[in-house]
């Protein structure tokens, strides 16, 4: 059963129980009020009847007189029907109006007369009467039984009409409530159908950009739809990020395979050459003199060594990136920046380069500490410096630092080939290399990705300013932990 049917059923049951309770209470009140007036009338009439007794010597007992039932004028005005049964003479004394009905009230036996109910509904010739009954007892002996009745046909008809009205009106109200309740439940639950439809689209792999249109009140359903729309928005963002991650991973695997294929091909070719040159089978060995074979062997070994180093660097870089992908980080501690930067500047002079190496005054970093790791920071700085040397065939590379608003800026600037501004957002992507550098300079395009990961782990940032043909400037911003002048 659907939710709207269950809601309608619950509302209908609650309404039906409420109407039954209300109708029963109303009927009970009207019934009590109607018959209480009749009972009060009968009690009042019974109090006016004072039977007289006299001694019957011939029979040796007591005897009733006529009790005045026929002489009481109020019996006619109040439409009271009276009957007195004389157990001594075994006869009934009745009023004229009861006599006209040619019927009498049923009289209980003498031994049961004192036990009957005070009020009882009795039907005479199909006509209902509410009868007040009273036994007269003298010396523990029932000698008479008084019965006063009032016709209650009109009251019963009124109550019967009231019952019909309550039942019919309750039935109509329940049917109307069921109909309108089902309509309102369907209308109220209509937005839920849209939620289900959107969920089906997600399950079937449809467009995640679909949102549920809703302009109703911000009740529970409105809040649910807003939550679902926000969830869809987050899912769409996650899905896009996931697609981008898959695309990056595929590109990473493709580029890594491409980068590994070249050194492996070179190594394999040189190994095959060495096997042929130094094979014991004279048919496979080339016809070369010993000096030429020695020279070619050394060249092949040198190529194998160079390509092995290249593969080692590539694998090391890929392991660093894999470590960043798994969320792993490195231990950090306060590092004195001046000592580290001066050491990097000194060692950078030994790097192969064709550009002039210019260093600034690092005394401004005296007492400046940053929260980082010495080895990883050196690796990061050497990546930027080596890139600057690589893409600056002539000119100069400048390395300096400065302080600004509780941050230290380490600047590596070159006058090399530069790049277009459109390429800047992509230079930190894995295996990305600017178009003008492809085939011109060595590299596999992982260095800047590793450097960016190290900077992010140290809660820093990097700023890039570049112009094609004029050079590139990288500014690495790192937060200062605490400044303490060094002695």
HELIX and SHEET records of a PDB file:
HELIX    1   1 UNK A    3  UNK A   47  1                                  45    
HELIX    2   2 UNK A   74  UNK A   77  1                                   4    
HELIX    3   3 UNK A   96  UNK A  100  1                                   5    
HELIX    4   4 UNK A  113  UNK A  115  5                                   3    
HELIX    5   5 UNK A  153  UNK A  203  1                                  51    
HELIX    6   6 UNK A  220  UNK A  277  1                                  58    
HELIX    7   7 UNK A  290  UNK A  325  1                                  36    
HELIX    8   8 UNK A  337  UNK A  348  1                                  12    
HELIX    9   9 UNK A  362  UNK A  365  5                                   4    
HELIX   10  10 UNK A  374  UNK A  390  1                                  17    
HELIX   11  11 UNK A  421  UNK A  426  5                                   6    
HELIX   12  12 UNK A  435  UNK A  437  5                                   3    
HELIX   13  13 UNK A  447  UNK A  457  1                                  11    
SHEET    1   A 2 UNK A  53  UNK A  56  0                                        
SHEET    2   A 2 UNK A  61  UNK A  64 -1                                        
SHEET    1   B 5 UNK A  91  UNK A  94  0                                        
SHEET    2   B 5 UNK A  80  UNK A  86 -1                                        
SHEET    3   B 5 UNK A 141  UNK A 151 -1                                        
SHEET    4   B 5 UNK A 127  UNK A 138 -1                                        
SHEET    5   B 5 UNK A 119  UNK A 124 -1                                        
SHEET    1   C 6 UNK A 333  UNK A 336  0                                        
SHEET    2   C 6 UNK A 368  UNK A 372 -1                                        
SHEET    3   C 6 UNK A 471  UNK A 483 -1                                        
SHEET    4   C 6 UNK A 407  UNK A 414 -1                                        
SHEET    5   C 6 UNK A 396  UNK A 404 -1                                        
SHEET    6   C 6 UNK A 356  UNK A 359  1                                        
SHEET    1   D 4 UNK A 333  UNK A 336  0                                        
SHEET    2   D 4 UNK A 368  UNK A 372 -1                                        
SHEET    3   D 4 UNK A 471  UNK A 483 -1                                        
SHEET    4   D 4 UNK A 461  UNK A 467 -1                                        
END                                                                             
